[in-house]
Amino acid sequence: MSQERWIITIDGPAGVGKSTVARMLAQRLDAVFLDTGATYRAVTLAALQKGIDLLDPQAVGRLMDNTDLQFSHANGIMAVIVDGIDVTAAIRDPAVTEQVRHIASAPPLRARLVQLQRAFAARFDRVVTEGRDQGTVVFPDARFKFFLKADAAERARRRYDELKAAGKEVDLQVLLEQIKRRDESDVNRSVGPLRPAAGAVTIDTTDIDAAAVVDKMLALIKTASLKRAPNTPFPLRGTGPCQGESNK
């Protein structure tokens, strides 16, 4: 008998820990992690490398037509291959982060990437996905929906620590301004604006780490699943709390 297919969505602004939480939750549920931000970053990186104007959706669309974008699931992460080159790490560069909003706010490009995300998810039975509009637009019928939020200053600090650990020189104030600009762009864009999905559970991550967020999600999922089907509990890997990973 094939297992039940389901999707869990995690939305929220930049720096709330969506990727870390989604990856950890997917591991606990033996699911595949869909990092939707990686799809936008991949296109952004390709455009930057080829000198394409990010403010010209038609030019970027032609780039996408002529670029081989491959996304795969391996060892709990979403690997990104652009024209045969592994760019999983390169798409996290601050220069890409600063420019990705142009791709995310262009309706025709966003529509194409939404289809790509749905196609990726359709390959697997169990998917945990994170982004800005996963519960509202991409997967409105998801089994469970979450929305994460956190103070902007705390989100900037987390990003600063992450980049410093990777050996990158960054300015905390610059990161804070970038996050504020991204928030404004995400909330005000015409297609798929950032907002909690109907029925989503909101969790403030300002003062708790990723492990605590995942434990809270698992408790909510277990409770809701038992109410839905008392004799068929939602499949969880282990029952104890998560251990040892920070919020970013």
KEDO-940525 format. One record per residue (C-alpha): residue number from 1; chain; y, z, x. Coordinates in pm, 1 decimal, always signed. Layout:
<kolro><nr>NUM</nr><kette>A</kette><py>Y</py><pz>Z</pz><px>X</px></kolro>
...
***
This chain:
<kolro><nr>1</nr><kette>A</kette><py>+0.0</py><pz>+0.0</pz><px>+0.0</px></kolro>
<kolro><nr>2</nr><kette>A</kette><py>+338.7</py><pz>-97.4</pz><px>+144.3</px></kolro>
<kolro><nr>3</nr><kette>A</kette><py>+595.6</py><pz>+177.4</pz><px>+185.8</px></kolro>
<kolro><nr>4</nr><kette>A</kette><py>+904.4</py><pz>+199.8</pz><px>-30.5</px></kolro>
<kolro><nr>5</nr><kette>A</kette><py>+1205.8</py><pz>+5.0</pz><px>+94.4</px></kolro>
<kolro><nr>6</nr><kette>A</kette><py>+1536.4</py><pz>+192.3</pz><px>+118.0</px></kolro>
<kolro><nr>7</nr><kette>A</kette><py>+1877.5</py><pz>+191.5</pz><px>+284.9</px></kolro>
<kolro><nr>8</nr><kette>A</kette><py>+2102.6</py><pz>+485.5</pz><px>+372.0</px></kolro>
<kolro><nr>9</nr><kette>A</kette><py>+2471.1</py><pz>+409.3</pz><px>+435.1</px></kolro>
<kolro><nr>10</nr><kette>A</kette><py>+2714.0</py><pz>+610.0</pz><px>+648.9</px></kolro>
<kolro><nr>11</nr><kette>A</kette><py>+3080.5</py><pz>+507.0</pz><px>+631.0</px></kolro>
<kolro><nr>12</nr><kette>A</kette><py>+3396.4</py><pz>+649.1</pz><px>+783.3</px></kolro>
<kolro><nr>13</nr><kette>A</kette><py>+3685.5</py><pz>+580.9</pz><px>+1022.7</px></kolro>
<kolro><nr>14</nr><kette>A</kette><py>+3663.7</py><pz>+533.4</pz><px>+1399.8</px></kolro>
<kolro><nr>15</nr><kette>A</kette><py>+3550.8</py><pz>+830.4</pz><px>+1604.8</px></kolro>
<kolro><nr>16</nr><kette>A</kette><py>+3383.5</py><pz>+1044.8</pz><px>+1338.0</px></kolro>
<kolro><nr>17</nr><kette>A</kette><py>+3043.9</py><pz>+1006.6</pz><px>+1503.7</px></kolro>
<kolro><nr>18</nr><kette>A</kette><py>+2894.0</py><pz>+750.2</pz><px>+1266.8</px></kolro>
<kolro><nr>19</nr><kette>A</kette><py>+2688.6</py><pz>+566.3</pz><px>+1529.0</px></kolro>
<kolro><nr>20</nr><kette>A</kette><py>+2545.5</py><pz>+880.4</pz><px>+1685.8</px></kolro>
<kolro><nr>21</nr><kette>A</kette><py>+2465.5</py><pz>+1035.0</pz><px>+1349.1</px></kolro>
<kolro><nr>22</nr><kette>A</kette><py>+2314.8</py><pz>+714.8</pz><px>+1210.5</px></kolro>
<kolro><nr>23</nr><kette>A</kette><py>+2096.9</py><pz>+666.7</pz><px>+1517.8</px></kolro>
<kolro><nr>24</nr><kette>A</kette><py>+1973.7</py><pz>+1027.4</pz><px>+1505.7</px></kolro>
<kolro><nr>25</nr><kette>A</kette><py>+1912.9</py><pz>+1013.4</pz><px>+1130.5</px></kolro>
<kolro><nr>26</nr><kette>A</kette><py>+1718.5</py><pz>+689.3</pz><px>+1169.1</px></kolro>
<kolro><nr>27</nr><kette>A</kette><py>+1497.8</py><pz>+854.2</pz><px>+1432.2</px></kolro>
<kolro><nr>28</nr><kette>A</kette><py>+1428.2</py><pz>+1150.5</pz><px>+1204.8</px></kolro>
<kolro><nr>29</nr><kette>A</kette><py>+1335.9</py><pz>+917.4</pz><px>+917.7</px></kolro>
<kolro><nr>30</nr><kette>A</kette><py>+1143.5</py><pz>+664.2</pz><px>+1126.5</px></kolro>
<kolro><nr>31</nr><kette>A</kette><py>+1395.2</py><pz>+398.6</pz><px>+1024.6</px></kolro>
<kolro><nr>32</nr><kette>A</kette><py>+1587.8</py><pz>+115.6</pz><px>+1190.7</px></kolro>
<kolro><nr>33</nr><kette>A</kette><py>+1949.6</py><pz>+174.4</pz><px>+1291.6</px></kolro>
<kolro><nr>34</nr><kette>A</kette><py>+2197.4</py><pz>-97.9</pz><px>+1190.1</px></kolro>
<kolro><nr>35</nr><kette>A</kette><py>+2519.0</py><pz>-67.1</pz><px>+1393.2</px></kolro>
<kolro><nr>36</nr><kette>A</kette><py>+2754.3</py><pz>-291.6</pz><px>+1195.8</px></kolro>
<kolro><nr>37</nr><kette>A</kette><py>+3043.2</py><pz>-227.3</pz><px>+1430.5</px></kolro>
<kolro><nr>38</nr><kette>A</kette><py>+2842.1</py><pz>-406.8</pz><px>+1697.6</px></kolro>
<kolro><nr>39</nr><kette>A</kette><py>+2850.5</py><pz>-726.8</pz><px>+1491.8</px></kolro>
<kolro><nr>40</nr><kette>A</kette><py>+3231.3</py><pz>-724.6</pz><px>+1478.0</px></kolro>
<kolro><nr>41</nr><kette>A</kette><py>+3255.3</py><pz>-627.8</pz><px>+1842.6</px></kolro>
<kolro><nr>42</nr><kette>A</kette><py>+3022.4</py><pz>-909.9</pz><px>+1946.8</px></kolro>
<kolro><nr>43</nr><kette>A</kette><py>+3246.0</py><pz>-1171.5</pz><px>+1784.3</px></kolro>
<kolro><nr>44</nr><kette>A</kette><py>+3557.0</py><pz>-1006.9</pz><px>+1927.8</px></kolro>
<kolro><nr>45</nr><kette>A</kette><py>+3413.4</py><pz>-1006.4</pz><px>+2279.4</px></kolro>
<kolro><nr>46</nr><kette>A</kette><py>+3304.2</py><pz>-1369.8</pz><px>+2253.0</px></kolro>
<kolro><nr>47</nr><kette>A</kette><py>+3652.3</py><pz>-1472.0</pz><px>+2137.2</px></kolro>
<kolro><nr>48</nr><kette>A</kette><py>+3824.6</py><pz>-1278.2</pz><px>+2413.9</px></kolro>
<kolro><nr>49</nr><kette>A</kette><py>+3597.1</py><pz>-1428.6</pz><px>+2677.9</px></kolro>
<kolro><nr>50</nr><kette>A</kette><py>+3663.9</py><pz>-1782.6</pz><px>+2556.5</px></kolro>
<kolro><nr>51</nr><kette>A</kette><py>+4037.1</py><pz>-1738.9</pz><px>+2500.5</px></kolro>
<kolro><nr>52</nr><kette>A</kette><py>+4021.5</py><pz>-1783.6</pz><px>+2123.7</px></kolro>
<kolro><nr>53</nr><kette>A</kette><py>+4318.9</py><pz>-1658.7</pz><px>+1921.1</px></kolro>
<kolro><nr>54</nr><kette>A</kette><py>+4187.9</py><pz>-1359.5</pz><px>+1725.1</px></kolro>
<kolro><nr>55</nr><kette>A</kette><py>+4462.3</py><pz>-1411.3</pz><px>+1466.5</px></kolro>
<kolro><nr>56</nr><kette>A</kette><py>+4322.9</py><pz>-1758.0</pz><px>+1381.9</px></kolro>
<kolro><nr>57</nr><kette>A</kette><py>+4020.7</py><pz>-1704.8</pz><px>+1152.2</px></kolro>
<kolro><nr>58</nr><kette>A</kette><py>+3937.6</py><pz>-2075.0</pz><px>+1148.3</px></kolro>
<kolro><nr>59</nr><kette>A</kette><py>+3921.2</py><pz>-2088.9</pz><px>+1527.4</px></kolro>
<kolro><nr>60</nr><kette>A</kette><py>+3706.9</py><pz>-1776.2</pz><px>+1537.6</px></kolro>
<kolro><nr>61</nr><kette>A</kette><py>+3485.6</py><pz>-1923.1</pz><px>+1265.5</px></kolro>
<kolro><nr>62</nr><kette>A</kette><py>+3428.8</py><pz>-2233.9</pz><px>+1476.6</px></kolro>
<kolro><nr>63</nr><kette>A</kette><py>+3347.2</py><pz>-2006.2</pz><px>+1768.7</px></kolro>
<kolro><nr>64</nr><kette>A</kette><py>+3084.1</py><pz>-1832.1</pz><px>+1557.1</px></kolro>
<kolro><nr>65</nr><kette>A</kette><py>+2938.0</py><pz>-2170.0</pz><px>+1460.7</px></kolro>
<kolro><nr>66</nr><kette>A</kette><py>+2889.2</py><pz>-2250.6</pz><px>+1828.2</px></kolro>
<kolro><nr>67</nr><kette>A</kette><py>+2785.1</py><pz>-1908.3</pz><px>+1957.2</px></kolro>
<kolro><nr>68</nr><kette>A</kette><py>+2431.8</py><pz>-1771.6</pz><px>+1957.5</px></kolro>
<kolro><nr>69</nr><kette>A</kette><py>+2458.7</py><pz>-1415.5</pz><px>+1824.9</px></kolro>
<kolro><nr>70</nr><kette>A</kette><py>+2134.8</py><pz>-1217.8</pz><px>+1836.4</px></kolro>
<kolro><nr>71</nr><kette>A</kette><py>+2085.1</py><pz>-859.7</pz><px>+1716.1</px></kolro>
<kolro><nr>72</nr><kette>A</kette><py>+1762.1</py><pz>-668.3</pz><px>+1759.9</px></kolro>
<kolro><nr>73</nr><kette>A</kette><py>+1628.4</py><pz>-316.2</pz><px>+1723.6</px></kolro>
<kolro><nr>74</nr><kette>A</kette><py>+1492.2</py><pz>-160.6</pz><px>+2040.9</px></kolro>
<kolro><nr>75</nr><kette>A</kette><py>+1439.9</py><pz>+201.3</pz><px>+2144.9</px></kolro>
<kolro><nr>76</nr><kette>A</kette><py>+1658.2</py><pz>+338.3</pz><px>+1867.2</px></kolro>
<kolro><nr>77</nr><kette>A</kette><py>+1960.2</py><pz>+118.6</pz><px>+1938.5</px></kolro>
<kolro><nr>78</nr><kette>A</kette><py>+2088.3</py><pz>-218.0</pz><px>+1820.4</px></kolro>
<kolro><nr>79</nr><kette>A</kette><py>+2081.8</py><pz>-457.4</pz><px>+2114.2</px></kolro>
<kolro><nr>80</nr><kette>A</kette><py>+2341.6</py><pz>-736.5</pz><px>+2116.7</px></kolro>
<kolro><nr>81</nr><kette>A</kette><py>+2284.1</py><pz>-1071.7</pz><px>+2285.9</px></kolro>
<kolro><nr>82</nr><kette>A</kette><py>+2561.6</py><pz>-1333.8</pz><px>+2297.9</px></kolro>
<kolro><nr>83</nr><kette>A</kette><py>+2462.6</py><pz>-1678.5</pz><px>+2426.2</px></kolro>
<kolro><nr>84</nr><kette>A</kette><py>+2163.3</py><pz>-1529.6</pz><px>+2601.1</px></kolro>
<kolro><nr>85</nr><kette>A</kette><py>+2356.0</py><pz>-1248.5</pz><px>+2772.4</px></kolro>
<kolro><nr>86</nr><kette>A</kette><py>+2301.6</py><pz>-881.3</pz><px>+2688.6</px></kolro>
<kolro><nr>87</nr><kette>A</kette><py>+2647.0</py><pz>-744.2</pz><px>+2594.0</px></kolro>
<kolro><nr>88</nr><kette>A</kette><py>+2530.4</py><pz>-418.6</pz><px>+2432.5</px></kolro>
<kolro><nr>89</nr><kette>A</kette><py>+2742.6</py><pz>-219.6</pz><px>+2678.1</px></kolro>
<kolro><nr>90</nr><kette>A</kette><py>+3026.6</py><pz>-470.8</pz><px>+2720.2</px></kolro>
<kolro><nr>91</nr><kette>A</kette><py>+3122.3</py><pz>-464.8</pz><px>+2351.5</px></kolro>
<kolro><nr>92</nr><kette>A</kette><py>+3224.3</py><pz>-97.1</pz><px>+2391.8</px></kolro>
<kolro><nr>93</nr><kette>A</kette><py>+3504.8</py><pz>-180.4</pz><px>+2635.0</px></kolro>
<kolro><nr>94</nr><kette>A</kette><py>+3845.9</py><pz>-40.5</pz><px>+2521.8</px></kolro>
<kolro><nr>95</nr><kette>A</kette><py>+3992.1</py><pz>-393.8</pz><px>+2523.5</px></kolro>
<kolro><nr>96</nr><kette>A</kette><py>+3736.5</py><pz>-495.0</pz><px>+2260.2</px></kolro>
<kolro><nr>97</nr><kette>A</kette><py>+3795.3</py><pz>-176.4</pz><px>+2061.4</px></kolro>
<kolro><nr>98</nr><kette>A</kette><py>+4169.0</py><pz>-246.4</pz><px>+2048.0</px></kolro>
<kolro><nr>99</nr><kette>A</kette><py>+4123.9</py><pz>-602.7</pz><px>+1918.7</px></kolro>
<kolro><nr>100</nr><kette>A</kette><py>+3824.5</py><pz>-575.1</pz><px>+1683.9</px></kolro>
<kolro><nr>101</nr><kette>A</kette><py>+4049.0</py><pz>-494.5</pz><px>+1386.3</px></kolro>
<kolro><nr>102</nr><kette>A</kette><py>+4159.6</py><pz>-859.6</pz><px>+1374.9</px></kolro>
<kolro><nr>103</nr><kette>A</kette><py>+3804.5</py><pz>-974.0</pz><px>+1306.4</px></kolro>
<kolro><nr>104</nr><kette>A</kette><py>+3737.5</py><pz>-690.9</pz><px>+1061.7</px></kolro>
<kolro><nr>105</nr><kette>A</kette><py>+4050.0</py><pz>-766.7</pz><px>+856.2</px></kolro>
<kolro><nr>106</nr><kette>A</kette><py>+3992.7</py><pz>-1144.2</pz><px>+820.9</px></kolro>
<kolro><nr>107</nr><kette>A</kette><py>+3817.2</py><pz>-1202.4</pz><px>+483.0</px></kolro>
<kolro><nr>108</nr><kette>A</kette><py>+3625.3</py><pz>-1520.1</pz><px>+577.3</px></kolro>
<kolro><nr>109</nr><kette>A</kette><py>+3495.7</py><pz>-1367.3</pz><px>+901.0</px></kolro>
<kolro><nr>110</nr><kette>A</kette><py>+3409.8</py><pz>-1040.5</pz><px>+732.2</px></kolro>
<kolro><nr>111</nr><kette>A</kette><py>+3213.9</py><pz>-1224.9</pz><px>+463.5</px></kolro>
<kolro><nr>112</nr><kette>A</kette><py>+3006.7</py><pz>-1403.4</pz><px>+727.7</px></kolro>
<kolro><nr>113</nr><kette>A</kette><py>+2930.1</py><pz>-1079.8</pz><px>+909.9</px></kolro>
<kolro><nr>114</nr><kette>A</kette><py>+2837.4</py><pz>-902.9</pz><px>+586.7</px></kolro>
<kolro><nr>115</nr><kette>A</kette><py>+2574.1</py><pz>-1172.3</pz><px>+528.8</px></kolro>
<kolro><nr>116</nr><kette>A</kette><py>+2450.8</py><pz>-1125.7</pz><px>+884.4</px></kolro>
<kolro><nr>117</nr><kette>A</kette><py>+2421.2</py><pz>-749.3</pz><px>+830.5</px></kolro>
<kolro><nr>118</nr><kette>A</kette><py>+2227.2</py><pz>-797.2</pz><px>+507.7</px></kolro>
<kolro><nr>119</nr><kette>A</kette><py>+1994.3</py><pz>-1044.0</pz><px>+678.5</px></kolro>
<kolro><nr>120</nr><kette>A</kette><py>+1927.0</py><pz>-794.1</pz><px>+957.9</px></kolro>
<kolro><nr>121</nr><kette>A</kette><py>+1851.0</py><pz>-514.1</pz><px>+710.8</px></kolro>
<kolro><nr>122</nr><kette>A</kette><py>+1620.1</py><pz>-739.0</pz><px>+507.4</px></kolro>
<kolro><nr>123</nr><kette>A</kette><py>+1385.0</py><pz>-758.2</pz><px>+806.3</px></kolro>
<kolro><nr>124</nr><kette>A</kette><py>+1295.8</py><pz>-388.6</pz><px>+779.4</px></kolro>
<kolro><nr>125</nr><kette>A</kette><py>+1167.2</py><pz>-145.8</pz><px>+516.2</px></kolro>
<kolro><nr>126</nr><kette>A</kette><py>+1377.2</py><pz>+153.7</pz><px>+618.7</px></kolro>
<kolro><nr>127</nr><kette>A</kette><py>+1735.8</py><pz>+116.9</pz><px>+737.7</px></kolro>
<kolro><nr>128</nr><kette>A</kette><py>+2015.3</py><pz>+359.5</pz><px>+823.3</px></kolro>
<kolro><nr>129</nr><kette>A</kette><py>+2342.4</py><pz>+169.8</pz><px>+853.3</px></kolro>
<kolro><nr>130</nr><kette>A</kette><py>+2694.7</py><pz>+273.7</pz><px>+946.7</px></kolro>
<kolro><nr>131</nr><kette>A</kette><py>+3035.6</py><pz>+111.5</pz><px>+920.4</px></kolro>
<kolro><nr>132</nr><kette>A</kette><py>+3346.4</py><pz>+99.1</pz><px>+704.6</px></kolro>
<kolro><nr>133</nr><kette>A</kette><py>+3218.5</py><pz>-66.1</pz><px>+384.4</px></kolro>
<kolro><nr>134</nr><kette>A</kette><py>+2842.8</py><pz>-25.6</pz><px>+389.3</px></kolro>
<kolro><nr>135</nr><kette>A</kette><py>+2819.1</py><pz>+179.6</pz><px>+71.6</px></kolro>
<kolro><nr>136</nr><kette>A</kette><py>+3103.4</py><pz>+3.1</pz><px>-109.8</px></kolro>
<kolro><nr>137</nr><kette>A</kette><py>+3042.6</py><pz>-365.9</pz><px>-30.2</px></kolro>
<kolro><nr>138</nr><kette>A</kette><py>+2744.9</py><pz>-445.9</pz><px>+189.9</px></kolro>
<kolro><nr>139</nr><kette>A</kette><py>+2478.6</py><pz>-222.8</pz><px>+32.2</px></kolro>
<kolro><nr>140</nr><kette>A</kette><py>+2622.1</py><pz>-86.5</pz><px>-295.0</px></kolro>
<kolro><nr>141</nr><kette>A</kette><py>+2270.7</py><pz>-7.3</pz><px>-421.4</px></kolro>
<kolro><nr>142</nr><kette>A</kette><py>+2174.4</py><pz>+204.0</pz><px>-117.6</px></kolro>
<kolro><nr>143</nr><kette>A</kette><py>+1939.4</py><pz>+495.0</pz><px>-185.2</px></kolro>
<kolro><nr>144</nr><kette>A</kette><py>+2178.2</py><pz>+750.1</pz><px>-28.1</px></kolro>
<kolro><nr>145</nr><kette>A</kette><py>+2543.1</py><pz>+718.8</pz><px>+72.6</px></kolro>
<kolro><nr>146</nr><kette>A</kette><py>+2750.3</py><pz>+934.3</pz><px>+306.9</px></kolro>
<kolro><nr>147</nr><kette>A</kette><py>+3115.1</py><pz>+928.0</pz><px>+416.5</px></kolro>
<kolro><nr>148</nr><kette>A</kette><py>+3221.6</py><pz>+1103.3</pz><px>+737.6</px></kolro>
<kolro><nr>149</nr><kette>A</kette><py>+3574.5</py><pz>+1213.5</pz><px>+819.4</px></kolro>
<kolro><nr>150</nr><kette>A</kette><py>+3745.8</py><pz>+1407.4</pz><px>+1101.4</px></kolro>
<kolro><nr>151</nr><kette>A</kette><py>+4092.2</py><pz>+1489.1</pz><px>+1232.6</px></kolro>
<kolro><nr>152</nr><kette>A</kette><py>+4247.9</py><pz>+1195.9</pz><px>+1424.7</px></kolro>
<kolro><nr>153</nr><kette>A</kette><py>+4326.1</py><pz>+1407.9</pz><px>+1732.3</px></kolro>
<kolro><nr>154</nr><kette>A</kette><py>+3966.0</py><pz>+1525.7</pz><px>+1752.1</px></kolro>
<kolro><nr>155</nr><kette>A</kette><py>+3840.7</py><pz>+1171.2</pz><px>+1715.4</px></kolro>
<kolro><nr>156</nr><kette>A</kette><py>+4066.8</py><pz>+1059.2</pz><px>+2001.4</px></kolro>
<kolro><nr>157</nr><kette>A</kette><py>+3938.9</py><pz>+1342.7</pz><px>+2220.0</px></kolro>
<kolro><nr>158</nr><kette>A</kette><py>+3578.9</py><pz>+1243.8</pz><px>+2156.4</px></kolro>
<kolro><nr>159</nr><kette>A</kette><py>+3650.6</py><pz>+882.1</pz><px>+2246.3</px></kolro>
<kolro><nr>160</nr><kette>A</kette><py>+3834.4</py><pz>+997.3</pz><px>+2560.0</px></kolro>
<kolro><nr>161</nr><kette>A</kette><py>+3537.8</py><pz>+1209.5</pz><px>+2672.6</px></kolro>
<kolro><nr>162</nr><kette>A</kette><py>+3296.9</py><pz>+923.5</pz><px>+2602.3</px></kolro>
<kolro><nr>163</nr><kette>A</kette><py>+3495.4</py><pz>+672.6</pz><px>+2808.6</px></kolro>
<kolro><nr>164</nr><kette>A</kette><py>+3557.9</py><pz>+917.5</pz><px>+3094.7</px></kolro>
<kolro><nr>165</nr><kette>A</kette><py>+3185.4</py><pz>+988.3</pz><px>+3110.6</px></kolro>
<kolro><nr>166</nr><kette>A</kette><py>+3132.0</py><pz>+613.2</pz><px>+3142.6</px></kolro>
<kolro><nr>167</nr><kette>A</kette><py>+3372.0</py><pz>+604.3</pz><px>+3438.0</px></kolro>
<kolro><nr>168</nr><kette>A</kette><py>+3662.1</py><pz>+438.9</pz><px>+3255.8</px></kolro>
<kolro><nr>169</nr><kette>A</kette><py>+4023.7</py><pz>+543.9</pz><px>+3312.4</px></kolro>
<kolro><nr>170</nr><kette>A</kette><py>+4194.9</py><pz>+594.6</pz><px>+2978.4</px></kolro>
<kolro><nr>171</nr><kette>A</kette><py>+4499.8</py><pz>+770.4</pz><px>+2834.4</px></kolro>
<kolro><nr>172</nr><kette>A</kette><py>+4436.9</py><pz>+1017.7</pz><px>+2553.5</px></kolro>
<kolro><nr>173</nr><kette>A</kette><py>+4767.2</py><pz>+941.8</pz><px>+2377.8</px></kolro>
<kolro><nr>174</nr><kette>A</kette><py>+4696.5</py><pz>+569.4</pz><px>+2388.7</px></kolro>
<kolro><nr>175</nr><kette>A</kette><py>+4355.1</py><pz>+630.2</pz><px>+2233.6</px></kolro>
<kolro><nr>176</nr><kette>A</kette><py>+4513.7</py><pz>+839.2</pz><px>+1957.5</px></kolro>
<kolro><nr>177</nr><kette>A</kette><py>+4760.3</py><pz>+562.1</pz><px>+1875.4</px></kolro>
<kolro><nr>178</nr><kette>A</kette><py>+4478.4</py><pz>+306.6</pz><px>+1872.8</px></kolro>
<kolro><nr>179</nr><kette>A</kette><py>+4280.4</py><pz>+518.9</pz><px>+1629.2</px></kolro>
<kolro><nr>180</nr><kette>A</kette><py>+4580.6</py><pz>+559.6</pz><px>+1399.8</px></kolro>
<kolro><nr>181</nr><kette>A</kette><py>+4641.2</py><pz>+182.9</pz><px>+1401.2</px></kolro>
<kolro><nr>182</nr><kette>A</kette><py>+4274.8</py><pz>+116.6</pz><px>+1329.7</px></kolro>
<kolro><nr>183</nr><kette>A</kette><py>+4278.0</py><pz>+366.5</pz><px>+1043.0</px></kolro>
<kolro><nr>184</nr><kette>A</kette><py>+4581.3</py><pz>+198.1</pz><px>+888.1</px></kolro>
<kolro><nr>185</nr><kette>A</kette><py>+4421.5</py><pz>-144.4</pz><px>+924.6</px></kolro>
<kolro><nr>186</nr><kette>A</kette><py>+4088.7</py><pz>-27.0</pz><px>+780.1</px></kolro>
<kolro><nr>187</nr><kette>A</kette><py>+4241.7</py><pz>+144.7</pz><px>+478.1</px></kolro>
<kolro><nr>188</nr><kette>A</kette><py>+4487.4</py><pz>-131.5</pz><px>+391.0</px></kolro>
<kolro><nr>189</nr><kette>A</kette><py>+4287.2</py><pz>-449.4</pz><px>+447.1</px></kolro>
<kolro><nr>190</nr><kette>A</kette><py>+4232.8</py><pz>-670.2</pz><px>+142.3</px></kolro>
<kolro><nr>191</nr><kette>A</kette><py>+3854.0</py><pz>-700.7</pz><px>+176.0</px></kolro>
<kolro><nr>192</nr><kette>A</kette><py>+3622.1</py><pz>-401.5</pz><px>+209.9</px></kolro>
<kolro><nr>193</nr><kette>A</kette><py>+3892.5</py><pz>-137.2</pz><px>+263.7</px></kolro>
<kolro><nr>194</nr><kette>A</kette><py>+3780.8</py><pz>+196.2</pz><px>+405.3</px></kolro>
<kolro><nr>195</nr><kette>A</kette><py>+3708.3</py><pz>+444.3</pz><px>+126.5</px></kolro>
<kolro><nr>196</nr><kette>A</kette><py>+3416.8</py><pz>+660.8</pz><px>+13.1</px></kolro>
<kolro><nr>197</nr><kette>A</kette><py>+3162.8</py><pz>+475.4</pz><px>-199.8</px></kolro>
<kolro><nr>198</nr><kette>A</kette><py>+3096.1</py><pz>+590.1</pz><px>-554.3</px></kolro>
<kolro><nr>199</nr><kette>A</kette><py>+2845.5</py><pz>+872.1</pz><px>-533.2</px></kolro>
<kolro><nr>200</nr><kette>A</kette><py>+2883.6</py><pz>+917.0</pz><px>-157.0</px></kolro>
<kolro><nr>201</nr><kette>A</kette><py>+2865.3</py><pz>+1265.9</pz><px>-7.0</px></kolro>
<kolro><nr>202</nr><kette>A</kette><py>+3164.7</py><pz>+1337.1</pz><px>+220.0</px></kolro>
<kolro><nr>203</nr><kette>A</kette><py>+3109.6</py><pz>+1543.4</pz><px>+535.2</px></kolro>
<kolro><nr>204</nr><kette>A</kette><py>+3392.0</py><pz>+1662.9</pz><px>+762.5</px></kolro>
<kolro><nr>205</nr><kette>A</kette><py>+3273.0</py><pz>+1639.8</pz><px>+1123.8</px></kolro>
<kolro><nr>206</nr><kette>A</kette><py>+3585.7</py><pz>+1784.9</pz><px>+1289.7</px></kolro>
<kolro><nr>207</nr><kette>A</kette><py>+3424.0</py><pz>+2116.4</pz><px>+1377.6</px></kolro>
<kolro><nr>208</nr><kette>A</kette><py>+3051.7</py><pz>+2033.0</pz><px>+1380.9</px></kolro>
<kolro><nr>209</nr><kette>A</kette><py>+2840.1</py><pz>+1824.2</pz><px>+1613.6</px></kolro>
<kolro><nr>210</nr><kette>A</kette><py>+2617.0</py><pz>+1529.9</pz><px>+1530.0</px></kolro>
<kolro><nr>211</nr><kette>A</kette><py>+2300.1</py><pz>+1741.0</pz><px>+1513.8</px></kolro>
<kolro><nr>212</nr><kette>A</kette><py>+2452.8</py><pz>+1966.0</pz><px>+1248.8</px></kolro>
<kolro><nr>213</nr><kette>A</kette><py>+2569.8</py><pz>+1663.4</pz><px>+1049.9</px></kolro>
<kolro><nr>214</nr><kette>A</kette><py>+2220.0</py><pz>+1514.2</pz><px>+1055.8</px></kolro>
<kolro><nr>215</nr><kette>A</kette><py>+2063.0</py><pz>+1843.5</pz><px>+949.9</px></kolro>
<kolro><nr>216</nr><kette>A</kette><py>+2305.8</py><pz>+1861.0</pz><px>+657.0</px></kolro>
<kolro><nr>217</nr><kette>A</kette><py>+2220.7</py><pz>+1503.2</pz><px>+556.6</px></kolro>
<kolro><nr>218</nr><kette>A</kette><py>+1847.7</py><pz>+1567.9</pz><px>+576.0</px></kolro>
<kolro><nr>219</nr><kette>A</kette><py>+1880.5</py><pz>+1876.7</pz><px>+357.8</px></kolro>
<kolro><nr>220</nr><kette>A</kette><py>+2075.9</py><pz>+1680.7</pz><px>+96.1</px></kolro>
<kolro><nr>221</nr><kette>A</kette><py>+1829.1</py><pz>+1392.1</pz><px>+109.2</px></kolro>
<kolro><nr>222</nr><kette>A</kette><py>+1531.5</py><pz>+1623.1</pz><px>+71.4</px></kolro>
<kolro><nr>223</nr><kette>A</kette><py>+1685.5</py><pz>+1806.4</pz><px>-223.4</px></kolro>
<kolro><nr>224</nr><kette>A</kette><py>+1783.9</py><pz>+1485.8</pz><px>-401.3</px></kolro>
<kolro><nr>225</nr><kette>A</kette><py>+1444.3</py><pz>+1327.1</pz><px>-337.2</px></kolro>
<kolro><nr>226</nr><kette>A</kette><py>+1253.8</py><pz>+1622.2</pz><px>-476.4</px></kolro>
<kolro><nr>227</nr><kette>A</kette><py>+1464.4</py><pz>+1609.9</pz><px>-791.3</px></kolro>
<kolro><nr>228</nr><kette>A</kette><py>+1402.3</py><pz>+1236.1</pz><px>-820.7</px></kolro>
<kolro><nr>229</nr><kette>A</kette><py>+1027.7</py><pz>+1249.5</pz><px>-760.1</px></kolro>
<kolro><nr>230</nr><kette>A</kette><py>+882.9</py><pz>+1600.9</pz><px>-710.2</px></kolro>
<kolro><nr>231</nr><kette>A</kette><py>+538.5</py><pz>+1473.9</pz><px>-610.2</px></kolro>
<kolro><nr>232</nr><kette>A</kette><py>+660.8</py><pz>+1207.3</pz><px>-364.7</px></kolro>
<kolro><nr>233</nr><kette>A</kette><py>+905.7</py><pz>+1369.0</pz><px>-121.6</px></kolro>
<kolro><nr>234</nr><kette>A</kette><py>+1124.5</py><pz>+1151.1</pz><px>+100.5</px></kolro>
<kolro><nr>235</nr><kette>A</kette><py>+942.7</py><pz>+1094.7</pz><px>+433.7</px></kolro>
<kolro><nr>236</nr><kette>A</kette><py>+1092.3</py><pz>+1313.1</pz><px>+705.8</px></kolro>
<kolro><nr>237</nr><kette>A</kette><py>+987.6</py><pz>+1326.2</pz><px>+1069.8</px></kolro>
<kolro><nr>238</nr><kette>A</kette><py>+969.5</py><pz>+1698.5</pz><px>+1146.2</px></kolro>
<kolro><nr>239</nr><kette>A</kette><py>+1124.8</py><pz>+1984.6</pz><px>+952.7</px></kolro>
<kolro><nr>240</nr><kette>A</kette><py>+1323.1</py><pz>+2174.2</pz><px>+1214.1</px></kolro>
<kolro><nr>241</nr><kette>A</kette><py>+1687.8</py><pz>+2124.8</pz><px>+1308.5</px></kolro>
<kolro><nr>242</nr><kette>A</kette><py>+1802.4</py><pz>+1849.2</pz><px>+1541.9</px></kolro>
<kolro><nr>243</nr><kette>A</kette><py>+1854.2</py><pz>+1944.8</pz><px>+1901.3</px></kolro>
<kolro><nr>244</nr><kette>A</kette><py>+2094.0</py><pz>+1870.4</pz><px>+2180.6</px></kolro>
<kolro><nr>245</nr><kette>A</kette><py>+2316.0</py><pz>+1570.2</pz><px>+2106.9</px></kolro>
<kolro><nr>246</nr><kette>A</kette><py>+2692.2</py><pz>+1581.8</pz><px>+2084.0</px></kolro>
<kolro><nr>247</nr><kette>A</kette><py>+2902.3</py><pz>+1436.5</pz><px>+1804.1</px></kolro>
<kolro><nr>248</nr><kette>A</kette><py>+2973.9</py><pz>+1120.0</pz><px>+1997.3</px></kolro>
***
